[in-house]
Amino acid sequence: MGDLRTIVLTGVGRPGQVGEAVAQSFATPGTVLHLVDRDPSVADRARELAGRGATVHAHVADLTDGAAVRAVATAVGARADALIHMAGGFAMSGPVIGADIEVMRRQLAISLETAFVATQAFLPALRAAQGAIVYFGAASVLEGGSAKNMSGYAASKAALLAFMRTVAQEEREFGVRANAVAPTAIRTAANESGMGSTFDYVEREEVASTVAWLVSPAAGAITGQVVRLG
């Protein structure tokens, strides 16, 4: 296994979501994929992806549980070429004046806390391989974006981008790169169900190809950057 390309992916999620397309882009012969999710259905995703020729392992773990994720890191092994952190979720919170603080706490937990826990757990393996990390931000928190009525989501994604830059600065000397993608609405099954099929979406395949490029040697020394999509 030491000679194979090892990729850790969190939040692969349900069929029709962006995580599925990203995972499929890496599921080729000669790769070892480790899927990490709190939902036991991650085992189903692993079986589907294995049919594409990759070696795929499913790990059920709460990504806010440091001990559980460190146990997964031990199972992954001493080297990892990339960590693709897609765990997260979206929730409208309404105007700040009436927003529920629990929405804020939940959004921070699923976007920022999971990123911290996963990054900390897998950094030793990423350092060993001089690997790369990709986080998922959001275009709504970039200049010109609109975060109206989504304070919890916006705060969590903005914090995640700040965290990414911290990781990029700290890990540069160890050869680990960290970047983020920041898409507008992606064409997923959930988004099409809620917003219809004619919305100006970012296609899942575009997201997947950007992520694949960011963790590839073709990206060179690029680190600490946010790639807006859409």
SELUM-29827 format. One record per residue: x, y, z of N, C-alpha, C in turn; residue number from 1; residue in three letters. Coordinates in nm, 2 decimals, decimal comma, padded with zeros to 4 digits. Atoms other than C-alpha are relative to their C-alpha. Layout:
N
      nu      nv      nw     cau     cav     caw      cu      cv      cw  num  residuo
       X       Y       Z       X       Y       Z       X       Y       Z  NUM      ALA
...
This chain:
230
      nu      nv      nw     cau     cav     caw      cu      cv      cw  num  residuo
   00,08  -00,12   00,00   00,00   00,00   00,00   00,09   00,13   00,00    1      MET
  -00,08  -00,11  -00,01   00,29   00,23   00,06   00,03   00,07  -00,14    2      GLY
  -00,03  -00,06   00,13   00,34   00,29  -00,32  -00,13   00,05  -00,06    3      ASP
   00,13  -00,05   00,06  -00,03   00,37  -00,38  -00,04   00,14   00,05    4      LEU
   00,04  -00,13  -00,04  -00,18   00,71  -00,37  -00,12  -00,01   00,10    5      ARG
   00,10   00,01  -00,11  -00,38   00,74  -00,05  -00,07   00,13   00,02    6      THR
   00,09  -00,12  -00,02  -00,67   00,99  -00,02  -00,10  -00,02   00,11    7      ILE
   00,10   00,01  -00,10  -00,88   01,06   00,28  -00,11   00,10  -00,03    8      VAL
   00,11  -00,09   00,04  -01,22   01,21   00,21  -00,11  -00,01   00,11    9      LEU
   00,10  -00,01  -00,10  -01,47   01,33   00,47  -00,13   00,05  -00,06   10      THR
   00,13  -00,05   00,05  -01,84   01,39   00,41  -00,03  -00,03  -00,14   11      GLY
   00,04   00,04   00,14  -01,88   01,19   00,09  -00,15   00,01  -00,02   12      VAL
   00,14  -00,02   00,00  -02,25   01,19   00,17  -00,08  -00,09  -00,09   13      GLY
   00,10   00,08   00,07  -02,55   01,06  -00,02   00,02   00,01  -00,15   14      ARG
   00,00  -00,01   00,15  -02,59   00,99  -00,39  -00,05   00,13  -00,05   15      PRO
   00,05  -00,13   00,06  -02,64   01,30  -00,60   00,06   00,12   00,07   16      GLY
  -00,06  -00,11  -00,06  -02,43   01,52  -00,37   00,14   00,02  -00,05   17      GLN
  -00,13  -00,04   00,06  -02,10   01,69  -00,45   00,11  -00,10   00,05   18      VAL
  -00,10   00,09  -00,05  -01,90   01,45  -00,23   00,01  -00,13  -00,08   19      GLY
   00,00   00,12   00,09  -02,00   01,16  -00,45   00,08   00,02  -00,12   20      GLU
  -00,08  -00,03   00,12  -01,86   01,33  -00,76   00,15   00,01   00,03   21      ALA
  -00,14  -00,01  -00,03  -01,54   01,42  -00,59   00,07  -00,13   00,03   22      VAL
  -00,05   00,13  -00,03  -01,49   01,07  -00,45   00,02  -00,08  -00,13   23      ALA
  -00,01   00,08   00,13  -01,56   00,92  -00,80   00,12   00,05  -00,08   24      GLN
  -00,11  -00,05   00,08  -01,29   01,14  -00,95   00,13  -00,06   00,04   25      SER
  -00,12   00,07  -00,05  -01,03   00,97  -00,73  -00,01  -00,15   00,00   26      PHE
   00,02   00,14  -00,01  -01,17   00,62  -00,75   00,05  -00,07  -00,13   27      ALA
  -00,06   00,06   00,12  -00,93   00,48  -01,01   00,10  -00,11   00,05   28      THR
  -00,09   00,10  -00,04  -00,71   00,18  -01,01   00,13   00,06   00,05   29      PRO
  -00,12  -00,05  -00,05  -00,40   00,24  -00,80  -00,01   00,10   00,11   30      GLY
   00,02  -00,09  -00,11  -00,56   00,46  -00,54  -00,06  -00,08   00,12   31      THR
   00,06   00,05  -00,13  -00,66   00,39  -00,18  -00,08   00,11   00,06   32      VAL
   00,08  -00,11  -00,06  -00,95   00,59  -00,06  -00,05  -00,04   00,14   33      LEU
   00,05   00,01  -00,13  -01,05   00,63   00,30  -00,12   00,10   00,02   34      HIS
   00,12  -00,08  -00,02  -01,41   00,76   00,35  -00,03   00,01   00,14   35      LEU
   00,03  -00,02  -00,14  -01,49   00,91   00,69  -00,13   00,08   00,01   36      VAL
   00,14  -00,06  -00,02  -01,85   00,99   00,79  -00,06  -00,05   00,12   37      ASP
   00,07   00,05  -00,11  -02,07   00,96   01,09  -00,12  -00,09  -00,04   38      ARG
   00,11   00,08   00,05  -02,34   00,80   00,88   00,05  -00,14  -00,05   39      ASP
  -00,04   00,14   00,04  -02,31   00,42   00,85  -00,02  -00,03  -00,15   40      PRO
   00,01   00,02   00,14  -02,42   00,45   00,49   00,12   00,03  -00,08   41      SER
  -00,12  -00,02   00,07  -02,07   00,55   00,41   00,06  -00,13  -00,05   42      VAL
  -00,04   00,14   00,05  -02,01   00,17   00,37  -00,06  -00,02  -00,14   43      ALA
   00,06   00,01   00,13  -02,25   00,18   00,08   00,08   00,08  -00,11   44      ASP
  -00,08  -00,08   00,10  -02,05   00,46  -00,09   00,13  -00,07  -00,03   45      ARG
  -00,13   00,07   00,02  -01,73   00,26  -00,04  -00,02  -00,12  -00,10   46      ALA
   00,02   00,11   00,09  -01,88  -00,05  -00,21  -00,02   00,05  -00,15   47      ARG
   00,02  -00,05   00,14  -01,99   00,16  -00,51   00,13   00,05  -00,06   48      GLU
  -00,12  -00,05   00,06  -01,66   00,33  -00,55   00,10  -00,11  -00,02   49      LEU
  -00,09   00,12   00,02  -01,47   00,00  -00,52  -00,02  -00,06  -00,14   50      ALA
   00,04   00,05   00,14  -01,65  -00,10  -00,84   00,08   00,07  -00,11   51      GLY
  -00,07  -00,07   00,10  -01,44   00,16  -01,02   00,15  -00,04   00,00   52      ARG
  -00,14   00,05   00,01  -01,11  -00,02  -00,94   00,09   00,05   00,11   53      GLY
  -00,08  -00,05  -00,11  -00,99   00,17  -00,63  -00,02  -00,10   00,12   54      ALA
   00,02   00,07  -00,13  -00,93   00,01  -00,29  -00,06   00,10   00,09   55      THR
   00,07  -00,10  -00,07  -01,18   00,18  -00,07  -00,04  -00,06   00,14   56      VAL
   00,03   00,04  -00,14  -01,22   00,17   00,31  -00,10   00,10   00,06   57      HIS
   00,10  -00,09  -00,06  -01,52   00,31   00,50   00,03   00,00   00,15   58      ALA
  -00,02  -00,02  -00,14  -01,48   00,45   00,85  -00,11   00,08   00,06   59      HIS
   00,12  -00,07  -00,07  -01,78   00,55   01,07   00,06   00,07   00,12   60      VAL
  -00,05  -00,08  -00,11  -01,68   00,83   01,30  -00,06   00,14   00,00   61      ALA
   00,04  -00,13  -00,02  -01,81   01,15   01,44   00,12   00,09  -00,01   62      ASP
  -00,11  -00,08   00,03  -01,58   01,41   01,30   00,03   00,11   00,10   63      LEU
  -00,03  -00,09  -00,11  -01,61   01,63   01,61   00,06  -00,08   00,12   64      THR
  -00,05   00,08  -00,11  -01,48   01,34   01,83   00,15  -00,03  -00,03   65      ASP
  -00,15   00,01   00,03  -01,10   01,37   01,84   00,05  -00,14   00,02   66      GLY
  -00,05   00,14  -00,02  -01,04   01,02   01,98  -00,04  -00,09  -00,11   67      ALA
   00,05   00,08   00,10  -01,26   00,86   01,72   00,08   00,03  -00,13   68      ALA
  -00,07  -00,03   00,13  -01,09   01,04   01,43   00,15  -00,03   00,01   69      VAL
  -00,14   00,05  -00,02  -00,74   00,97   01,57   00,01  -00,15  -00,03   70      ARG
   00,00   00,14   00,03  -00,83   00,61   01,56  -00,01  -00,03  -00,15   71      ALA
   00,01   00,02   00,14  -00,93   00,64   01,20   00,14   00,03  -00,07   72      VAL
  -00,13  -00,03   00,05  -00,60   00,81   01,13   00,10  -00,11   00,02   73      ALA
  -00,08   00,11  -00,03  -00,42   00,52   01,29  -00,02  -00,11  -00,10   74      THR
   00,04   00,11   00,10  -00,61   00,28   01,06   00,05   00,04  -00,14   75      ALA
  -00,05  -00,04   00,14  -00,52   00,49   00,75   00,15  -00,03  -00,02   76      VAL
  -00,14   00,04   00,01  -00,15   00,45   00,83   00,09   00,13   00,01   77      GLY
  -00,10  -00,10  -00,02   00,16   00,66   00,83   00,01   00,11  -00,10   78      ALA
  -00,01  -00,10   00,11   00,12   00,84   00,50  -00,13   00,02  -00,06   79      ARG
   00,12  -00,04   00,07  -00,16   01,02   00,33   00,03   00,11  -00,10   80      ALA
  -00,03  -00,10   00,10  -00,13   01,21   00,00  -00,09   00,12   00,00   81      ASP
   00,09  -00,11   00,00  -00,44   01,42   00,05  -00,11  -00,02   00,10   82      ALA
   00,12   00,00  -00,08  -00,72   01,51   00,28  -00,10   00,10  -00,07   83      LEU
   00,11  -00,08   00,06  -01,04   01,63   00,11  -00,11   00,02   00,11   84      ILE
   00,10  -00,02  -00,11  -01,26   01,78   00,39  -00,13   00,06  -00,05   85      HIS
   00,13  -00,04   00,06  -01,62   01,80   00,26  -00,11   00,00   00,10   86      MET
   00,10   00,01  -00,11  -01,80   01,75   00,59  -00,06   00,14   00,02   87      ALA
   00,06  -00,13  -00,03  -02,05   02,03   00,66  -00,15   00,00  -00,03   88      GLY
   00,14   00,00   00,03  -02,40   02,14   00,59  -00,05   00,15  -00,01   89      GLY
   00,05  -00,14   00,02  -02,62   02,44   00,52  -00,13   00,01   00,07   90      PHE
   00,12  -00,03  -00,06  -02,89   02,60   00,72  -00,02   00,15   00,00   91      ALA
   00,04  -00,15  -00,01  -03,07   02,94   00,69  -00,03   00,02   00,15   92      MET
   00,02  -00,03  -00,14  -03,08   03,11   01,03  -00,09   00,12   00,01   93      SER
   00,08  -00,12  -00,01  -03,29   03,42   00,94   00,08   00,12   00,05   94      GLY
  -00,07  -00,12  -00,05  -03,21   03,78   01,04   00,07  -00,03   00,14   95      PRO
  -00,07   00,01  -00,13  -02,96   03,80   01,33  -00,08   00,03   00,12   96      VAL
   00,07  -00,05  -00,12  -03,20   03,98   01,55  -00,09  -00,11   00,06   97      ILE
   00,09   00,10  -00,05  -03,42   03,67   01,57   00,06  -00,14  -00,01   98      GLY
  -00,06   00,13   00,03  -03,17   03,39   01,49   00,02  -00,08   00,13   99      ALA
  -00,02   00,10  -00,11  -03,14   03,08   01,72   00,15  -00,02   00,01  100      ASP
  -00,14   00,02  -00,02  -02,79   03,06   01,86   00,04  -00,15  -00,02  101      ILE
  -00,04   00,14   00,02  -02,81   02,68   01,83   00,03  -00,03  -00,15  102      GLU
  -00,03   00,01   00,14  -02,81   02,72   01,45   00,15   00,04  -00,02  103      VAL
  -00,14  -00,04   00,00  -02,48   02,91   01,49   00,09  -00,11   00,05  104      MET
  -00,09   00,11  -00,06  -02,33   02,64   01,72   00,01  -00,12  -00,09  105      ARG
   00,00   00,12   00,08  -02,44   02,36   01,49   00,09   00,02  -00,13  106      ARG
  -00,08  -00,03   00,12  -02,29   02,53   01,18   00,15   00,00   00,03  107      GLN
  -00,14   00,00  -00,04  -01,96   02,60   01,36   00,05  -00,14   00,02  108      LEU
  -00,04   00,14  -00,03  -01,95   02,24   01,47   00,03  -00,08  -00,12  109      ALA
  -00,01   00,08   00,11  -02,01   02,08   01,14   00,10   00,04  -00,11  110      ILE
  -00,09  -00,06   00,10  -01,79   02,31   00,93   00,14   00,02   00,06  111      SER
  -00,13  -00,04  -00,06  -01,51   02,44   01,16   00,06  -00,10   00,09  112      LEU
  -00,05   00,10  -00,10  -01,48   02,19   01,44   00,04  -00,13  -00,07  113      GLU
  -00,04   00,13   00,07  -01,48   01,89   01,21   00,13   00,02  -00,08  114      THR
  -00,12  -00,03   00,07  -01,21   02,06   01,00   00,12   00,00   00,09  115      ALA
  -00,11   00,00  -00,10  -00,99   02,12   01,31   00,03  -00,14   00,04  116      PHE
  -00,03   00,13  -00,05  -01,03   01,77   01,43   00,06  -00,09  -00,10  117      VAL
  -00,05   00,08   00,10  -00,97   01,60   01,10   00,14   00,04  -00,04  118      ALA
  -00,14  -00,05   00,04  -00,67   01,82   01,01   00,10  -00,04   00,11  119      THR
  -00,09   00,04  -00,11  -00,51   01,76   01,35   00,04  -00,15   00,00  120      GLN
  -00,02   00,14   00,00  -00,56   01,39   01,32   00,09  -00,05  -00,11  121      ALA
  -00,07   00,05   00,12  -00,42   01,35   00,97   00,13   00,07  -00,04  122      PHE
  -00,12  -00,07   00,03  -00,14   01,60   00,97   00,13  -00,08   00,00  123      LEU
  -00,12   00,08   00,00   00,13   01,36   01,07   00,02  -00,09  -00,13  124      PRO
   00,00   00,08   00,13   00,04   01,13   00,77   00,02   00,09  -00,12  125      ALA
  -00,02  -00,09   00,11   00,02   01,43   00,54   00,14   00,06  -00,01  126      LEU
  -00,14  -00,04   00,00   00,36   01,56   00,65   00,09  -00,11  -00,05  127      ARG
  -00,09   00,11   00,05   00,51   01,22   00,58   00,00  -00,01  -00,15  128      ALA
   00,02   00,01   00,14   00,38   01,23   00,23   00,02   00,14  -00,07  129      ALA
   00,00  -00,14   00,06   00,42   01,61   00,18  -00,13   00,02  -00,08  130      GLN
   00,13   00,00   00,07   00,05   01,60   00,09  -00,07   00,13   00,00  131      GLY
   00,08  -00,12   00,01  -00,23   01,85   00,04  -00,13  -00,02   00,06  132      ALA
   00,13   00,00  -00,06  -00,55   01,95   00,20  -00,09   00,09  -00,09  133      ILE
   00,09  -00,09   00,06  -00,86   02,10   00,04  -00,12   00,00   00,09  134      VAL
   00,12  -00,02  -00,08  -01,14   02,25   00,24  -00,11   00,06  -00,09  135      TYR
   00,12  -00,06   00,08  -01,49   02,36   00,12  -00,05   00,12   00,07  136      PHE
   00,05  -00,12  -00,05  -01,57   02,72   00,18  -00,13   00,03  -00,08  137      GLY
   00,12  -00,04   00,07  -01,85   02,92   00,02   00,02   00,14  -00,07  138      ALA
  -00,01  -00,13   00,07  -01,87   03,20  -00,24  -00,07   00,11   00,08  139      ALA
   00,07  -00,10  -00,07  -02,12   03,38  -00,02   00,08   00,08   00,10  140      SER
  -00,08  -00,07  -00,10  -01,85   03,48   00,23   00,12   00,07  -00,06  141      VAL
  -00,11  -00,08   00,07  -01,61   03,62  -00,03  -00,05   00,14  -00,04  142      LEU
   00,04  -00,14   00,03  -01,61   03,98  -00,14  -00,10   00,00  -00,11  143      GLU
   00,11  -00,01   00,10  -01,93   04,06  -00,33  -00,11  -00,11   00,03  144      GLY
   00,10   00,10  -00,02  -02,11   03,76  -00,19  -00,11   00,05   00,10  145      GLY
   00,11  -00,03  -00,09  -02,44   03,77   00,01  -00,02  -00,11   00,10  146      SER
   00,02   00,09  -00,11  -02,47   03,61   00,35  -00,13   00,03   00,08  147      ALA
   00,12  -00,04  -00,06  -02,81   03,76   00,43  -00,08  -00,12   00,05  148      LYS
   00,09   00,10  -00,06  -03,02   03,55   00,66   00,07  -00,14   00,02  149      ASN
  -00,07   00,13  -00,02  -02,75   03,28   00,69   00,12   00,03   00,09  150      MET
  -00,11  -00,04  -00,08  -02,53   03,42   00,97   00,08  -00,12   00,05  151      SER
  -00,08   00,11  -00,05  -02,44   03,08   01,12   00,08  -00,07  -00,11  152      GLY
  -00,08   00,06   00,11  -02,34   02,93   00,78   00,11   00,09  -00,04  153      TYR
  -00,11  -00,09   00,04  -02,15   03,24   00,68   00,11   00,01   00,10  154      ALA
  -00,11   00,00  -00,11  -01,96   03,26   01,01   00,08  -00,12  -00,01  155      ALA
  -00,07   00,12   00,00  -01,87   02,90   00,99   00,10  -00,01  -00,12  156      SER
  -00,08   00,01   00,12  -01,74   02,92   00,63   00,11   00,10   00,00  157      LYS
  -00,11  -00,10  -00,01  -01,55   03,24   00,69   00,11  -00,04   00,10  158      ALA
  -00,09   00,05  -00,09  -01,39   03,09   00,99   00,08  -00,12  -00,06  159      ALA
  -00,07   00,11   00,07  -01,30   02,78   00,79   00,11   00,05  -00,09  160      LEU
  -00,10  -00,05   00,09  -01,12   02,99   00,53   00,12   00,06   00,08  161      LEU
  -00,11  -00,05  -00,09  -00,92   03,16   00,81   00,08  -00,11   00,05  162      ALA
  -00,07   00,12  -00,05  -00,84   02,82   00,95   00,09  -00,06  -00,11  163      PHE
  -00,08   00,06   00,11  -00,72   02,70   00,61   00,13   00,08  -00,02  164      MET
  -00,12  -00,08   00,02  -00,48   03,00   00,58   00,10  -00,02   00,12  165      ARG
  -00,09   00,03  -00,11  -00,35   02,92   00,93   00,08  -00,13  -00,03  166      THR
  -00,07   00,13   00,03  -00,28   02,56   00,83   00,10   00,02  -00,11  167      VAL
  -00,09  -00,02   00,12  -00,12   02,67   00,50   00,13   00,07   00,05  168      ALA
  -00,12  -00,07  -00,05   00,12   02,91   00,69   00,08  -00,09   00,09  169      GLN
  -00,08   00,09  -00,09   00,21   02,66   00,96   00,06  -00,12  -00,06  170      GLU
  -00,05   00,13   00,06   00,26   02,36   00,74   00,09   00,01  -00,12  171      GLU
  -00,09  -00,02   00,12   00,45   02,52   00,45   00,14  -00,06   00,02  172      ARG
  -00,14   00,05  -00,02   00,78   02,43   00,61   00,01  -00,15   00,01  173      GLU
   00,00   00,15   00,00   00,67   02,06   00,63  -00,04  -00,06  -00,13  174      PHE
   00,04   00,04   00,13   00,57   02,05   00,27  -00,14  -00,04  -00,02  175      GLY
   00,14   00,02   00,01   00,20   02,03   00,33  -00,07   00,13  -00,05  176      VAL
   00,07  -00,11   00,06  -00,02   02,25   00,12  -00,15   00,00   00,04  177      ARG
   00,14   00,00  -00,04  -00,37   02,37   00,22  -00,07   00,11  -00,08  178      ALA
   00,08  -00,09   00,08  -00,63   02,54  -00,01  -00,14  -00,02   00,02  179      ASN
   00,14   00,02  -00,01  -01,00   02,58  -00,04  -00,07   00,03  -00,13  180      ALA
   00,09  -00,04   00,11  -01,27   02,59  -00,30  -00,12   00,07   00,06  181      VAL
   00,12  -00,08  -00,05  -01,56   02,84  -00,26  -00,10   00,01  -00,11  182      ALA
   00,10   00,00   00,11  -01,85   02,75  -00,49  -00,12   00,07   00,04  183      PRO
   00,14  -00,04  -00,02  -02,18   02,91  -00,53  -00,08  -00,12   00,00  184      THR
   00,09   00,12  -00,01  -02,48   02,67  -00,54   00,05  -00,10  -00,10  185      ALA
  -00,05   00,12   00,08  -02,37   02,33  -00,67  -00,13  -00,08  -00,05  186      ILE
   00,11   00,08   00,05  -02,60   02,12  -00,89   00,00  -00,14   00,08  187      ARG
   00,01   00,13  -00,07  -02,68   01,85  -00,63  -00,15  -00,04   00,00  188      THR
   00,14   00,05  -00,01  -02,99   01,64  -00,58  -00,08   00,09   00,10  189      ALA
   00,07  -00,08  -00,10  -03,08   01,84  -00,27  -00,03   00,14  -00,05  190      ALA
   00,03  -00,14   00,05  -03,04   02,18  -00,43  -00,10   00,00  -00,12  191      ASN
   00,10   00,01   00,11  -03,24   02,08  -00,74  -00,14  -00,02   00,06  192      GLU
   00,13   00,02  -00,07  -03,51   01,96  -00,51  -00,06   00,13   00,06  193      SER
   00,04  -00,12  -00,07  -03,52   02,29  -00,33  -00,01   00,12  -00,09  194      GLY
  -00,01  -00,12   00,09  -03,44   02,54  -00,61  -00,03  -00,02  -00,14  195      MET
   00,03   00,03   00,14  -03,53   02,37  -00,93   00,12  -00,04  -00,08  196      GLY
  -00,11   00,04   00,09  -03,32   02,25  -01,22   00,06   00,11  -00,09  197      SER
  -00,05  -00,11   00,10  -03,28   02,58  -01,41   00,09   00,10   00,07  198      THR
  -00,09  -00,10  -00,07  -03,08   02,77  -01,14   00,14  -00,01  -00,07  199      PHE
  -00,14  -00,01   00,05  -02,73   02,88  -01,25   00,10  -00,07   00,09  200      ASP
  -00,08   00,08  -00,09  -02,55   02,60  -01,07   00,15  -00,01  -00,05  201      TYR
  -00,13   00,06   00,03  -02,19   02,50  -01,05  -00,01  -00,15  -00,01  202      VAL
   00,02   00,14   00,02  -02,17   02,15  -01,19   00,10  -00,08   00,10  203      GLU
  -00,08   00,08  -00,10  -02,04   01,88  -00,95   00,13  -00,04  -00,06  204      ARG
  -00,13   00,04   00,07  -01,78   01,77  -01,21   00,10   00,11   00,00  205      GLU
  -00,09  -00,11  -00,01  -01,63   02,12  -01,21   00,07   00,01   00,13  206      GLU
  -00,05   00,00  -00,13  -01,59   02,11  -00,84   00,10  -00,12   00,02  207      VAL
  -00,09   00,12  -00,02  -01,44   01,76  -00,85   00,13   00,02  -00,08  208      ALA
  -00,13  -00,02   00,07  -01,18   01,85  -01,12   00,08   00,11   00,06  209      SER
  -00,08  -00,10  -00,07  -01,08   02,16  -00,93   00,07  -00,05   00,12  210      THR
  -00,05   00,07  -00,12  -01,03   01,96  -00,61   00,12  -00,09  -00,04  211      VAL
  -00,10   00,09   00,04  -00,83   01,70  -00,80   00,13   00,07  -00,04  212      ALA
  -00,12  -00,08   00,04  -00,60   01,97  -00,95   00,07   00,05   00,12  213      TRP
  -00,06  -00,06  -00,12  -00,54   02,13  -00,61   00,09  -00,09   00,07  214      LEU
  -00,08   00,10  -00,08  -00,41   01,81  -00,46   00,11  -00,07  -00,09  215      VAL
  -00,09   00,07   00,09  -00,21   01,71  -00,77   00,13   00,08  -00,01  216      SER
  -00,13  -00,07   00,02   00,16   01,79  -00,85  -00,01   00,12  -00,09  217      PRO
   00,01  -00,11   00,09   00,03   02,02  -01,12  -00,03   00,13   00,07  218      ALA
   00,02  -00,12  -00,07  -00,07   02,27  -00,86   00,12   00,06   00,06  219      ALA
  -00,13  -00,05  -00,04   00,29   02,31  -00,77   00,00   00,04   00,15  220      GLY
  -00,01  -00,04  -00,14   00,35   02,51  -00,45  -00,12   00,09   00,05  221      ALA
   00,11  -00,09  -00,04   00,01   02,68  -00,44  -00,05  -00,04   00,13  222      ILE
   00,06   00,03  -00,14  -00,11   02,70  -00,08  -00,06   00,13   00,05  223      THR
   00,07  -00,12  -00,07  -00,33   02,93   00,13  -00,09   00,08  -00,09  224      GLY
   00,08  -00,07   00,10  -00,55   03,01  -00,17  -00,15  -00,05   00,00  225      GLN
   00,14   00,03   00,01  -00,93   03,02  -00,22  -00,04   00,00  -00,15  226      VAL
   00,04   00,00   00,14  -01,06   02,92  -00,56  -00,16   00,01  -00,01  227      VAL
   00,15  -00,02   00,01  -01,41   03,06  -00,63  -00,05  -00,07  -00,12  228      ARG
   00,06   00,07   00,11  -01,63   02,85  -00,85  -00,15   00,06  -00,01  229      LEU
   00,13  -00,05   00,03  -01,94   03,01  -01,01  -00,01   00,15   00,02  230      GLY
